[in-house]
Amino acid sequence: AYAAEGWLPVSQDELKMTSEPRAPGAPAIYLYRQVDRDDVSGHQTVYERIKILSEEGRKYANVEIYFLKDRDNIRDIQARTVQTDGSVVNLVAKPYETTIAKAKGVKYLAKTFAMPDIHVGSIIEYRYTDAINPHWVYDSYWVLSADLFTKYAKFSLRPSPSFALRWSWPNGLPQGSQPPKEDHGMVRLEVQNIAAFQFEDHLPPERELKMRVDFVYESWNKESEPAKYWEKYGKLQFEANEKFLDKRKAMEQALGTIVQTSDDPQIKLQRIYTRVQQLRNYSFESGKSWQEQEREKRRDIDHVDDIWKQQAGNGATINLLFVGLVRAAGMEAFFVKVSTRDSYFFTPKLMNLSQLNNNVVLVRLAGKDLYFDPGTAHLPFGLLPWHETGVKGFIAAKEGGTWIETPRPDCDTTRVERKADIRLTEDDVLEGKVSVIFTGLEAFEMRAAAEDKDDIARKKMLEDSVREALPTGSEVTLTRQPEWSGSSPTFSAEFTIKVEGWVTSAGRRQVFPTGLFGAGEKHVFEPANRVHP
C-alpha cells in the first residue's frame, strides 16, 4: 500500500535525533522496518528507514539487497536521503547487480546502490519489491533481528488459503511484544526495540540465532504431536520412495554394465559410485535460471530407471539411483533425508519438514553403516560434505521411520600438505618450487569452488590460496594445473614462488623466520567471552 501512498512522514523527533538510549554508541539505527509478504500473488515488499548517528554510520549508505538468483527478482527499488532540515535528495543512479557467491548450482547476488548526500544526522530510506519464484513461495519467515538496533517494525503475511498454516518463534520475541495474530485473513506482528544482532567469527547459522517467526504450510499432515507427525510422514515417504525404486530388473541390467560378478562388495560400491557421478547433474548447473529450465522442458523422471535412461538427474534422484543399483548388487541401502548444519539447528519437535533440506545414502555392509552422497559433484567416495556431517537424518520406513545421526568428519582424511624446494639467493630473496596436495574434503572444496570458473579464474584461485599463506608481497605462479574433473580424494598443483626480504640484517647477524607458510594462520575464538555459542 505504501507504494501508492508515497513515503511515510518523517517526524521532527526523527530529524533531531542524535542518539538512542537503548543502543548507546550505535553508529546508526533502524527507525522503521516493514515487511509485507503475500503468498497468494508471490511477492514481498520491504521498507527500511535508517538514522545515521556518527561518521562510522555513514557506511550504511552503501546498501546491498541480497537475493538468490533462482528464487528472487528484486524490482521497483526507490530510495531517498532526508536531511536534518527536512530537505530530500532522491536516488537517481540505477542500482547495479553483483555476484556474492556461488555454491552447488546456486548463485547469491546483491542489488547495490549508494545513497546520495549522506551526513551525520541524515535519514536514509528505501523500498523494493521481491517477486518470488513460485517454487519458493511457501518458504515463508520473518527475521526480526537485524545488524542494527530497530526502534519499530511491522510484519505481515497473506497466507495461501490452499494449505493449513502454523507458525512459531523459536528464539522468542522482543520484550513486551505480543505474538503474531490472525487479522482478516492476514497474520500480523508489531515489535519495538529489537537489539542489534552481534556478529562474531565462526558463527553457527545466523538465521537460527536471530529472533524470527517461521511459517510452516501443511497440505496433508495435520498431526500436532511430533511422534505422530513423523510417523505419518515416514509411511507416506517410504511408499513414494519404494514406488520410485520399483524397477529391479532395469537396475540389474544397468548394474551388469558397471561391475563384475566376481567383484567384492566394496569394489562394487566404488564402481557404482563412480559411475553414477558421471551422470549429468542438474543441481550443479548454475548457468540456467528456473525459468530457463522450465522452457527447456526436461523429460519427467517418474521412476529410477528414467534417470539411467536419460543419464541425468538432480542430486536427489542421482542418490536414489545409487540406492537402486546398490540394492541390485545385493546390499542394504537407504535414502536418508538430512538437515544441513550450515542452515539449521534441526529439532523434530518443530515438525518443520522443509528443514530436512538435503539427502544422503546409508549402506549397511559387513555390519557397518557407511554414508555416501554421489549426488554432490566432485565428492570423493566414502565422504560427506562438512554440512552433512554430524546431523540428524530420517530414514522413511513402512512402519514410520527412524532417526539417525550422520558420522562426524575424520580429520585424518582431510588436510593440506605443502612441500617446498627453495633456496636463498645472494640478494636475500627466497625462491623455488612449491607443491600443494589437498586431500579429502579439502580436495572436494577446491573442485567445488572452481566449478563455474574459467581457466584464468581457476589459476588465480590457486595462486591466491598459496599467496595468502606467504608473507605479504610474495610472488606466486602456477606451473602445473591440477585435475579439475572427477572426484579423486587428492588434488595437487605446483607453483614457483619468490619472497623478497626473507632475511633481515641485525648487526653481524642475519635473522629469518623459521616457518614459510604461516602467514595465513590465525587464532580462532580469541575473545574471552562470546555472545553466541
HELIX and SHEET records of a PDB file:
HELIX    1   1 TYR A    2  GLU A    5  1                                   4    
HELIX    2   2 GLN A   12  LYS A   16  1                                   5    
HELIX    3   3 GLU A   56  ALA A   61  5                                   6    
HELIX    4   4 PRO A  134  TRP A  136  5                                   3    
HELIX    5   5 GLU A  206  LEU A  209  1                                   4    
HELIX    6   6 PRO A  226  LEU A  245  1                                  20    
HELIX    7   7 ARG A  248  GLY A  256  1                                   9    
HELIX    8   8 PRO A  265  GLN A  277  1                                  13    
HELIX    9   9 TYR A  282  PHE A  284  5                                   3    
HELIX   10  10 TRP A  290  GLU A  296  1                                   7    
HELIX   11  11 VAL A  304  GLN A  310  1                                   7    
HELIX   12  12 GLY A  315  ALA A  328  1                                  14    
HELIX   13  13 PRO A  348  LEU A  350  5                                   3    
HELIX   14  14 LEU A  353  GLN A  355  5                                   3    
HELIX   15  15 TRP A  386  GLU A  388  5                                   3    
HELIX   16  16 CYS A  411  THR A  413  5                                   3    
HELIX   17  17 LEU A  441  ALA A  449  1                                   9    
HELIX   18  18 ASP A  455  ARG A  467  1                                  13    
SHEET    1   A 8 VAL A  88  ASN A  90  0                                        
SHEET    2   A 8 ASP A  72  VAL A  82 -1                                        
SHEET    3   A 8 ILE A 123  ILE A 132 -1                                        
SHEET    4   A 8 HIS A  43  ILE A  52 -1                                        
SHEET    5   A 8 ALA A  28  ASP A  38 -1                                        
SHEET    6   A 8 THR A 150  ARG A 158  1                                        
SHEET    7   A 8 MET A 186  ILE A 194 -1                                        
SHEET    8   A 8 LYS A 181  ASP A 183 -1                                        
SHEET    1   B 3 ASN A  62  LEU A  68  0                                        
SHEET    2   B 3 VAL A 106  ALA A 114 -1                                        
SHEET    3   B 3 TYR A  96  ALA A 103 -1                                        
SHEET    1   C 3 TYR A 141  VAL A 143  0                                        
SHEET    2   C 3 ARG A 212  GLU A 218 -1                                        
SHEET    3   C 3 ALA A 164  SER A 168 -1                                        
SHEET    1   D 2 ARG A 280  ASN A 281  0                                        
SHEET    2   D 2 ALA A 312  GLY A 313  1                                        
SHEET    1   E 5 LYS A 368  PHE A 372  0                                        
SHEET    2   E 5 ASN A 358  LEU A 365 -1                                        
SHEET    3   E 5 GLU A 332  VAL A 338 -1                                        
SHEET    4   E 5 LYS A 392  ALA A 397 -1                                        
SHEET    5   E 5 GLY A 400  GLU A 405 -1                                        
SHEET    1   F 4 ARG A 415  LEU A 424  0                                        
SHEET    2   F 4 LEU A 430  THR A 439 -1                                        
SHEET    3   F 4 THR A 490  VAL A 499 -1                                        
SHEET    4   F 4 GLU A 475  ARG A 480 -1                                        
SHEET    1   G 2 THR A 504  ALA A 506  0                                        
SHEET    2   G 2 ARG A 509  VAL A 511 -1                                        
END                                                                             
